[in-house]
């Protein structure tokens, strides 16, 4: 009888040790030691950075004479400013840049052009900073880009890559 040397699907890893990972006292999962160490290091660093950001924003609010209840809003504002724009937002920003090139306008003139369509320079700056595209901006952006509002909404909302 021939011996089958092919691997088997199910095996017991007697040499693999998995450690429980806890979150607020409950087991969140089991990881190998090297992954558990990396994950814990990352999570502790994130906690430390969040605490540092909160302290910095508290100092900023105190120095500006604001109410300490605003700290959470300031923290959220700074976190939001660091987030990457969504794929649809990125495509619309690229279209805005292409439109500026088509019109052969510098940044100041393009901001003025956008203001003529009721898109303020603050809103334009927020778009370039990565803020999402609010529904209230759709009519102005559609006019600036020369497309319908439905096309713009579709461009904003559709996934970058569609699965077939």
Secondary structure, 3 states (H helix, E strand, C coil): CCCCCCCCCCCCCCCCCEEEEEECCEEEEEEEHHHHHHHHHHHHHHHHHHHHHHHHHHHHHHHCCCCHHHHHHHHHHHHHHHCCCCHHHHHHHHHHHHHHHHHCCCHHHHHHHHHHCCCCHHHHHHHHCCCCCCHHHHHHHHHHHCCCHHHHHHHHHCCCCCCC
